Amino acid sequence: MGMIYAGILAALAVLLFFSRKEKIRAEPDTPTLSRYFLKPALWLYKRYQENERAGEDGKRNGRTERKGKKTGGAAWGKRKEAGLRLREELRLLYPAGVKGAEERFRRYQVEKLSGLLLVCFAAAALGGLIRISGGMEQRLSEDGWLRRNSYGEGDAQVRLKGQAGGEEGWEQEVELTVSERRYTEQELEEMLPQVRAALEQEIRGENETLDEIRSSLSLPSQVDGYPFLIAWKSGNYERIRADGTVNNEEVEEKGEMVELTAVLSCHEDTWEEIFWLRVCPPVLTKEEQRERLLMDEIAKEDEAAAYEEGFRLPQQAEGEELVWTEEHSDSSLLIFLLVTGMGIMQYRFMDDDLRKRLEKRERQLLLSYPEFISKLTLLMGAGLPVRAAFVRMASDYEHQKKGTNGRNYVYEELLLACREMESGITEVEAYEHFGLRCRLPQYRKCTALLVQNLKKGSAGLLEALQEEAGHSFEERKRNAREEGERAGTRLLLPMMMMLAVVMVLILVPACFSFAGM
């Protein structure tokens, strides 16, 4: 996996190098980390566009095979349809001309790609760091020296693999619990007054019951970072040792009862718990026999060097030389897959977020219509023509917008209509474009009145707008009632939870009072 992570990071580095000359400016709302990948995303998007154009030219010139036309052509048509729909949604959210809309679409795709590249970089970097950190925690040296934990660090779990040479070479993995460094009697006496807690023991280990002991016992020997609290005494050290090792190779089939005593000490107090264990003969495979042999040899070395910083692993087993290597757990692949999956989901649902924003825009247009039509009616009633009223409302919005960060879509469309009229487009076309961009029937009706005014005269226009303003306020009241009903529905669950809390506060004291009687 390390090579995969390194390959991904190297590919991103090469991509950054090739895209260093690309020019793109980060917008204020672009995430800080995504800005570093805008140039590579732009470079990839350009290459993708070139391939799309080449494929389209190939189809047009008849160089594509018939099968490719049926499958690839259908897929290309779906992508084109999705691209057109996305362009329309972006154009509604960010009003601009044709050139500006295309630039916004390109910008949107580049930002999606930059987010995906950022996620790939984060996944590869995290996976690589986790793998490196796992490899840095080396306890085993090349000459077979296994390092212990210092005082207070607790026992260490180590996975080892022994390899033996020869004609029938073999290797065996063992899992070993390396206890922390022990201390002299004087050091223990100095630490003894500080010990306060007791330890609960679990001695069965991998055995199902104490009446059938076939493998080593688990005899805990540490608490709160101290090297002593429990002392184990065996009634038969030939069968069960103090470290939990079980010697059951010579036990008969019916088993042998052994008394095991746990001495728990805290300050000057001691407790004894006696366990009667039935030691049964082992049922071991060849691999388990090898593992037991290695564990016995390691236990001897561990016991012999209990007061040292570490101990040397056995160099021979079954008459053959052993070569030890340390095994490490690697969870980097899981982290890599999770982060990459999150990035893919974010890339997939980014279009859904755009559609939600579009729904929010339409909702805002609906709620802003009464204000828009009333302002237009007021200005036209004051004597201003339609174009001057549009310019006045757009100018007021620009002044208000400088002091706030909010966006009002109806006035954004109004600004665009004013700019179209300044660029030479006729008023009729500008009003029609305004109604088409807003898409709601209320705005289309308003623009139809304005266009009719320009074509047939202004007679009755003001009265029609006043009537439309009255209808819009009635519609606004209905929308307000609907919003209130939605809010009440959303508050239903919190109200039920509060009711449950109140019932508990009332019933609990009542129950206690009846119990006291």
Wavefront OBJ file of the C-alpha trace (Angstrom):
o trace
v 0.000 0.000 0.000
v 2.897 2.333 0.634
v 3.743 2.300 -3.082
v 0.134 3.154 -3.953
v 0.110 6.151 -1.593
v 3.474 7.308 -2.926
v 2.249 6.885 -6.510
v -0.850 9.020 -5.862
v 1.210 11.777 -4.238
v 3.765 11.608 -7.071
v 0.982 11.860 -9.665
v -0.425 14.927 -7.896
v 3.054 16.460 -7.770
v 3.497 15.896 -11.521
v 0.063 17.384 -12.118
v 1.002 20.463 -10.066
v 4.177 20.811 -12.125
v 2.421 20.603 -15.493
v -0.306 23.029 -14.400
v 1.995 25.650 -12.888
v 1.447 28.062 -15.811
v -2.351 27.922 -15.672
v -4.023 31.166 -14.613
v -7.123 31.086 -12.431
v -8.223 33.347 -9.600
v -9.702 31.927 -6.402
v -13.057 33.344 -5.328
v -13.642 34.487 -1.718
v -15.906 31.511 -0.939
v -13.425 28.934 -2.283
v -12.043 26.767 0.570
v -8.440 27.584 1.438
v -7.035 24.108 0.788
v -8.939 23.692 -2.475
v -7.233 26.791 -3.884
v -3.944 24.890 -4.183
v -5.593 22.437 -6.576
v -7.434 24.937 -8.792
v -4.618 25.024 -11.378
v -4.334 21.206 -11.646
v -8.126 20.975 -11.883
v -8.167 23.585 -14.671
v -5.418 21.703 -16.512
v -7.366 18.432 -16.289
v -10.583 20.115 -17.377
v -8.894 21.546 -20.468
v -7.524 18.123 -21.384
v -10.999 16.645 -20.896
v -12.536 19.306 -23.145
v -9.953 18.611 -25.825
v -10.752 14.895 -25.728
v -14.481 15.639 -25.905
v -14.001 17.855 -28.948
v -11.769 15.247 -30.595
v -14.360 12.547 -29.993
v -17.126 14.757 -31.363
v -15.081 15.533 -34.488
v -14.366 11.835 -34.965
v -18.057 11.000 -34.868
v -18.845 13.803 -37.253
v -16.247 12.541 -39.758
v -17.513 8.958 -39.573
v -14.374 7.446 -38.031
v -16.224 5.854 -35.089
v -17.304 2.225 -35.392
v -20.973 1.316 -35.498
v -20.944 -0.310 -32.056
v -19.203 2.678 -30.566
v -21.867 4.919 -32.085
v -24.636 3.011 -30.318
v -23.026 2.866 -26.873
v -20.638 5.824 -26.742
v -23.044 8.063 -28.633
v -25.838 7.438 -26.128
v -23.515 8.101 -23.186
v -22.211 11.268 -24.847
v -25.787 12.417 -25.422
v -26.656 11.911 -21.747
v -23.568 13.834 -20.660
v -24.438 16.644 -23.027
v -28.005 16.799 -21.717
v -26.767 16.868 -18.106
v -24.289 19.608 -19.011
v -27.019 21.734 -20.587
v -29.236 21.338 -17.525
v -26.366 22.281 -15.237
v -25.600 25.363 -17.344
v -29.218 26.475 -17.055
v -29.206 26.083 -13.263
v -25.954 28.002 -12.927
v -27.234 30.748 -15.202
v -30.287 31.173 -12.974
v -28.197 31.306 -9.795
v -25.549 33.616 -11.286
v -27.180 35.906 -13.885
v -24.747 36.851 -16.660
v -24.455 36.934 -20.416
v -23.768 33.919 -22.608
v -20.010 34.266 -22.225
v -20.320 34.751 -18.476
v -22.588 31.715 -18.120
v -20.068 29.514 -19.939
v -17.305 30.835 -17.708
v -19.393 30.100 -14.617
v -20.001 26.513 -15.838
v -16.281 26.025 -16.414
v -15.532 27.487 -12.996
v -18.045 25.177 -11.336
v -16.535 22.068 -12.941
v -13.008 23.172 -12.025
v -14.012 23.699 -8.375
v -15.574 20.215 -8.270
v -12.374 18.697 -9.655
v -10.217 20.691 -7.218
v -12.264 19.343 -4.294
v -11.824 15.785 -5.569
v -8.051 16.274 -5.983
v -7.844 17.678 -2.458
v -9.620 14.610 -1.085
v -7.288 12.271 -3.008
v -4.286 14.146 -1.613
v -5.655 13.999 1.951
v -6.473 10.282 1.657
v -3.016 9.381 0.299
v -1.226 11.611 2.820
v -3.169 10.229 5.799
v -2.716 6.654 4.626
v 1.014 7.178 4.130
v 1.477 8.858 7.517
v -0.390 6.073 9.308
v 1.718 3.463 7.558
v 4.955 5.311 8.343
v 3.998 5.835 11.985
v 3.252 2.115 12.315
v 6.674 1.265 10.936
v 8.502 3.775 13.170
v 7.465 1.997 16.390
v 10.166 -0.661 16.171
v 10.764 -2.799 19.248
v 12.877 -5.500 17.648
v 16.458 -4.757 16.578
v 18.357 -6.599 13.871
v 20.317 -8.727 16.373
v 17.124 -10.054 18.031
v 16.925 -7.574 20.942
v 13.278 -6.945 21.937
v 12.792 -3.647 23.777
v 10.429 -3.329 26.725
v 8.266 -0.397 27.770
v 9.573 1.868 30.500
v 7.911 2.124 33.886
v 4.315 3.414 33.674
v 3.847 2.656 29.965
v 2.249 -0.742 30.567
v 2.637 -4.015 28.725
v 3.278 -4.062 25.000
v 1.631 -6.336 22.442
v 4.101 -7.475 19.759
v 3.547 -9.650 16.717
v 6.646 -11.599 15.731
v 7.469 -13.966 12.912
v 10.175 -16.585 13.302
v 11.833 -18.008 10.197
v 14.030 -21.112 10.184
v 16.302 -22.119 7.336
v 17.355 -25.529 6.158
v 15.997 -27.960 3.616
v 12.480 -27.789 5.026
v 12.468 -24.161 6.066
v 9.444 -22.841 7.942
v 8.155 -19.688 9.527
v 5.771 -19.146 12.430
v 3.929 -16.058 13.682
v 3.426 -15.531 17.427
v 1.699 -12.815 19.415
v 3.593 -11.837 22.541
v 2.752 -9.649 25.513
v 5.971 -7.962 26.645
v 5.624 -6.746 30.217
v 7.063 -3.413 31.265
v 10.430 -3.257 32.955
v 10.596 -4.621 36.501
v 12.303 -2.892 39.401
v 14.431 -3.891 42.340
v 13.003 -4.595 45.770
v 14.074 -1.168 47.002
v 12.317 0.538 44.111
v 9.186 -1.515 44.728
v 9.180 -0.583 48.409
v 9.429 3.090 47.467
v 6.468 2.785 45.086
v 4.306 0.563 47.291
v 2.748 3.385 49.414
v 1.459 5.029 46.223
v -0.594 2.073 45.068
v -4.340 2.516 45.751
v -6.344 0.465 43.347
v -7.167 -3.203 43.084
v -7.281 -5.361 39.998
v -9.954 -7.686 38.707
v -8.517 -10.827 37.217
v -9.456 -12.898 34.225
v -7.476 -16.091 34.305
v -9.208 -18.297 31.747
v -7.475 -16.733 28.766
v -8.506 -18.613 25.642
v -9.881 -21.551 27.647
v -13.656 -21.923 27.799
v -13.892 -22.980 31.454
v -11.580 -23.471 34.426
v -12.518 -27.172 34.375
v -10.744 -27.622 31.036
v -7.412 -25.772 30.800
v -5.480 -26.569 27.643
v -3.711 -23.283 26.809
v -1.866 -20.604 28.748
v -3.699 -18.572 31.366
v -4.033 -14.809 31.413
v -2.663 -13.658 34.771
v -2.805 -9.837 34.966
v 0.151 -8.217 36.663
v -0.216 -4.430 36.351
v -2.499 -1.587 37.412
v -2.286 2.166 36.924
v 1.190 1.867 35.436
v 2.775 0.086 38.424
v 4.716 -3.186 37.993
v 3.032 -5.006 40.842
v -0.328 -5.508 42.468
v -1.080 -9.198 41.975
v 1.212 -12.058 42.956
v 0.317 -15.481 41.645
v 1.135 -18.696 43.481
v 0.698 -22.095 41.944
v 0.197 -25.296 43.857
v 2.110 -27.188 41.157
v 4.711 -25.178 39.242
v 5.369 -28.132 36.959
v 1.891 -27.684 35.500
v 1.129 -23.960 35.873
v 3.814 -21.332 36.250
v 3.435 -17.954 37.877
v 3.305 -16.207 34.504
v 0.353 -18.345 33.388
v 2.291 -20.764 31.198
v 0.658 -24.201 31.219
v 2.820 -27.311 30.879
v 0.297 -29.987 30.019
v 2.245 -32.213 27.643
v 2.535 -35.071 30.159
v -0.966 -34.770 31.658
v -3.282 -37.774 31.400
v -6.569 -37.599 29.522
v -8.687 -37.274 32.684
v -6.749 -34.160 33.652
v -5.027 -33.000 36.825
v -6.387 -30.565 39.436
v -4.096 -27.645 40.318
v -4.576 -24.982 42.983
v -3.864 -21.410 41.805
v -3.781 -18.598 44.368
v -3.974 -14.864 43.522
v -2.537 -12.563 46.209
v -3.919 -9.015 45.779
v -2.118 -6.318 47.744
v -2.980 -2.693 48.422
v -0.974 -0.834 51.066
v -0.770 -3.226 54.009
v -3.908 -5.222 53.138
v -3.905 -8.482 51.205
v -6.590 -10.732 49.767
v -6.369 -14.292 48.516
v -8.535 -15.985 45.923
v -8.150 -19.734 45.337
v -9.026 -21.280 41.980
v -9.135 -24.997 41.285
v -8.154 -25.661 37.709
v -8.301 -28.906 35.777
v -5.295 -29.056 33.474
v -6.073 -31.219 30.419
v -3.689 -32.436 27.724
v -3.295 -30.112 24.705
v -4.906 -30.650 21.335
v -2.376 -28.891 19.176
v -1.630 -28.821 15.464
v 1.907 -28.751 14.178
v 1.826 -24.985 13.888
v 0.487 -24.665 17.440
v 3.270 -26.917 18.698
v 5.815 -24.681 17.034
v 4.173 -21.617 18.512
v 4.210 -23.169 21.973
v 7.866 -24.035 21.572
v 8.721 -20.487 20.564
v 6.654 -19.034 23.417
v 8.424 -21.265 25.941
v 11.830 -20.238 24.680
v 10.846 -16.564 24.727
v 9.476 -16.929 28.255
v 12.815 -18.323 29.413
v 14.714 -15.415 27.911
v 12.183 -12.961 29.341
v 12.472 -14.410 32.835
v 16.253 -14.446 32.671
v 16.436 -10.750 31.731
v 13.515 -9.432 33.784
v 15.586 -6.628 35.367
v 17.147 -5.413 32.117
v 15.910 -2.959 29.485
v 15.015 -5.822 27.164
v 15.909 -9.377 26.284
v 17.256 -11.307 23.321
v 14.956 -13.627 21.420
v 16.001 -17.269 20.969
v 18.253 -17.825 18.000
v 17.448 -21.512 17.439
v 14.374 -23.746 17.458
v 14.139 -27.460 16.609
v 17.835 -27.392 15.826
v 17.525 -24.665 13.174
v 18.511 -21.023 13.095
v 15.764 -18.453 13.646
v 15.399 -15.060 11.983
v 12.959 -12.689 13.726
v 11.015 -9.845 12.105
v 8.361 -7.628 13.677
v 4.872 -7.491 12.149
v 2.872 -4.230 12.184
v -0.841 -3.656 11.818
v -1.704 -1.430 8.865
v -5.033 0.436 8.990
v -4.000 2.999 6.381
v -5.988 1.268 3.609
v -9.246 1.657 5.542
v -8.569 5.366 6.187
v -7.645 5.850 2.524
v -10.845 4.169 1.302
v -13.046 6.076 3.767
v -11.619 9.500 2.893
v -11.719 8.726 -0.845
v -15.327 7.555 -0.522
v -16.235 10.777 1.256
v -14.638 12.745 -1.566
v -16.562 10.802 -4.207
v -19.815 11.358 -2.318
v -19.052 15.063 -2.027
v -18.349 15.193 -5.779
v -21.573 13.276 -6.503
v -23.885 15.345 -4.274
v -22.461 18.723 -5.258
v -25.014 18.898 -8.102
v -27.798 18.101 -5.636
v -26.649 21.013 -3.503
v -26.846 23.212 -6.589
v -30.464 22.146 -7.157
v -31.307 22.956 -3.542
v -29.863 26.409 -4.035
v -31.988 26.756 -7.159
v -35.111 25.846 -5.155
v -34.109 28.412 -2.556
v -33.773 30.980 -5.341
v -37.271 30.261 -6.628
v -38.644 30.509 -3.095
v -36.973 33.868 -2.646
v -38.311 35.109 -5.984
v -41.817 34.104 -4.915
v -41.566 35.942 -1.583
v -39.943 39.023 -3.168
v -42.631 39.485 -5.835
v -45.060 41.592 -3.735
v -42.280 44.025 -2.832
v -41.100 44.226 -6.446
v -44.528 44.862 -7.947
v -45.432 47.431 -5.260
v -42.210 49.394 -5.857
v -42.762 49.299 -9.608
v -46.360 50.520 -9.184
v -45.269 53.281 -6.808
v -42.548 54.590 -9.136
v -44.779 54.464 -12.194
v -47.521 56.203 -10.236
v -45.007 58.972 -9.468
v -44.618 59.577 -13.221
v -41.568 57.486 -14.116
v -41.681 55.338 -17.269
v -41.046 51.594 -16.998
v -37.377 51.766 -18.029
v -36.618 54.580 -15.578
v -38.413 52.659 -12.819
v -36.267 49.594 -13.547
v -33.087 51.697 -13.462
v -34.146 53.366 -10.197
v -34.841 50.059 -8.436
v -31.580 48.553 -9.726
v -29.611 51.597 -8.554
v -31.171 51.462 -5.069
v -30.344 47.749 -4.835
v -26.703 48.349 -5.778
v -26.344 50.942 -3.011
v -27.944 48.632 -0.438
v -25.903 45.639 -1.572
v -22.586 47.335 -0.717
v -23.379 47.246 2.976
v -24.657 43.638 3.107
v -23.518 40.224 1.909
v -26.987 39.003 0.928
v -28.159 38.419 -2.599
v -31.671 39.225 -3.815
v -32.236 37.314 -7.038
v -35.102 39.421 -8.394
v -32.976 42.572 -8.239
v -29.999 40.696 -9.679
v -32.191 39.852 -12.664
v -33.326 43.477 -12.702
v -29.703 44.626 -12.903
v -29.082 42.239 -15.770
v -32.134 43.579 -17.626
v -30.873 47.173 -17.210
v -27.446 46.183 -18.542
v -29.056 44.481 -21.531
v -30.959 47.679 -22.343
v -27.727 49.697 -21.966
v -25.958 47.337 -24.362
v -28.533 48.020 -27.125
v -31.171 45.340 -26.605
v -34.691 46.648 -27.002
v -36.921 47.114 -23.975
v -39.351 44.464 -25.202
v -36.614 41.838 -25.450
v -35.107 42.864 -22.093
v -38.484 42.534 -20.330
v -39.161 39.189 -21.999
v -35.714 37.914 -20.974
v -36.396 39.123 -17.424
v -39.616 37.097 -17.234
v -38.012 33.989 -18.750
v -35.113 34.059 -16.282
v -37.434 34.455 -13.298
v -39.568 31.554 -14.646
v -42.404 32.062 -12.140
v -45.877 32.813 -13.601
v -46.206 36.020 -11.528
v -43.170 37.588 -13.183
v -44.233 36.414 -16.626
v -47.615 38.057 -16.136
v -45.920 41.297 -15.038
v -43.570 41.320 -18.033
v -46.503 40.586 -20.335
v -48.224 43.739 -19.027
v -45.038 45.764 -19.566
v -44.565 44.457 -23.118
v -48.207 45.134 -23.899
v -47.706 48.682 -22.605
v -44.851 49.251 -25.057
v -46.694 47.760 -28.007
v -50.229 49.154 -27.510
v -49.788 52.156 -25.225
v -49.862 52.852 -21.509
v -53.656 53.122 -21.091
v -54.784 51.092 -18.098
v -51.260 49.843 -17.245
v -51.096 51.524 -13.842
v -54.521 50.168 -12.852
v -53.498 46.671 -13.954
v -50.270 46.883 -11.916
v -52.177 48.113 -8.860
v -54.559 45.220 -9.179
v -51.630 42.811 -9.561
v -49.997 44.319 -6.454
v -53.169 43.664 -4.473
v -53.281 40.059 -5.638
v -49.588 39.621 -4.796
v -50.115 40.773 -1.207
v -52.960 38.304 -0.821
v -50.627 35.631 -2.157
v -47.990 36.740 0.326
v -50.428 36.287 3.213
v -51.195 32.762 2.018
v -47.478 31.957 1.767
v -46.959 33.303 5.293
v -49.693 30.997 6.586
v -48.049 28.037 4.838
v -44.692 28.919 6.375
v -46.330 29.059 9.800
v -47.863 25.623 9.288
v -44.471 24.222 8.274
v -42.856 25.769 11.340
v -45.547 24.245 13.568
v -44.925 20.824 12.055
v -41.176 21.130 12.646
v -41.817 22.119 16.280
v -44.059 19.113 16.917
v -41.217 16.755 17.913
v -39.532 19.217 20.343
v -42.938 19.908 21.906
v -43.547 16.192 22.413
v -40.124 15.847 24.049
v -40.857 18.794 26.352
v -44.207 17.192 27.240
v -42.424 13.975 28.210
v -39.994 15.923 30.415
v -42.863 17.748 32.128
v -44.683 14.459 32.737
v -41.546 12.998 34.324
v -41.133 16.063 36.544
v -44.740 15.667 37.732
v -44.972 11.889 38.107
v -41.622 11.175 39.792
v -42.265 13.351 42.899
v -45.807 11.983 43.055
v -44.523 8.384 43.022
v -41.995 9.155 45.758
v -44.652 10.797 47.911
v -46.935 7.746 47.605
v -44.004 5.447 48.398
v -43.281 7.486 51.564
v -46.862 6.982 52.754
l 1 2 3 4 5 6 7 8 9 10 11 12 13 14 15 16 17 18 19 20 21 22 23 24 25 26 27 28 29 30 31 32 33 34 35 36 37 38 39 40 41 42 43 44 45 46 47 48 49 50 51 52 53 54 55 56 57 58 59 60 61 62 63 64 65 66 67 68 69 70 71 72 73 74 75 76 77 78 79 80 81 82 83 84 85 86 87 88 89 90 91 92 93 94 95 96 97 98 99 100 101 102 103 104 105 106 107 108 109 110 111 112 113 114 115 116 117 118 119 120 121 122 123 124 125 126 127 128 129 130 131 132 133 134 135 136 137 138 139 140 141 142 143 144 145 146 147 148 149 150 151 152 153 154 155 156 157 158 159 160 161 162 163 164 165 166 167 168 169 170 171 172 173 174 175 176 177 178 179 180 181 182 183 184 185 186 187 188 189 190 191 192 193 194 195 196 197 198 199 200 201 202 203 204 205 206 207 208 209 210 211 212 213 214 215 216 217 218 219 220 221 222 223 224 225 226 227 228 229 230 231 232 233 234 235 236 237 238 239 240 241 242 243 244 245 246 247 248 249 250 251 252 253 254 255 256 257 258 259 260 261 262 263 264 265 266 267 268 269 270 271 272 273 274 275 276 277 278 279 280 281 282 283 284 285 286 287 288 289 290 291 292 293 294 295 296 297 298 299 300 301 302 303 304 305 306 307 308 309 310 311 312 313 314 315 316 317 318 319 320 321 322 323 324 325 326 327 328 329 330 331 332 333 334 335 336 337 338 339 340 341 342 343 344 345 346 347 348 349 350 351 352 353 354 355 356 357 358 359 360 361 362 363 364 365 366 367 368 369 370 371 372 373 374 375 376 377 378 379 380 381 382 383 384 385 386 387 388 389 390 391 392 393 394 395 396 397 398 399 400 401 402 403 404 405 406 407 408 409 410 411 412 413 414 415 416 417 418 419 420 421 422 423 424 425 426 427 428 429 430 431 432 433 434 435 436 437 438 439 440 441 442 443 444 445 446 447 448 449 450 451 452 453 454 455 456 457 458 459 460 461 462 463 464 465 466 467 468 469 470 471 472 473 474 475 476 477 478 479 480 481 482 483 484 485 486 487 488 489 490 491 492 493 494 495 496 497 498 499 500 501 502 503 504 505 506 507 508 509 510 511 512 513 514 515 516 517
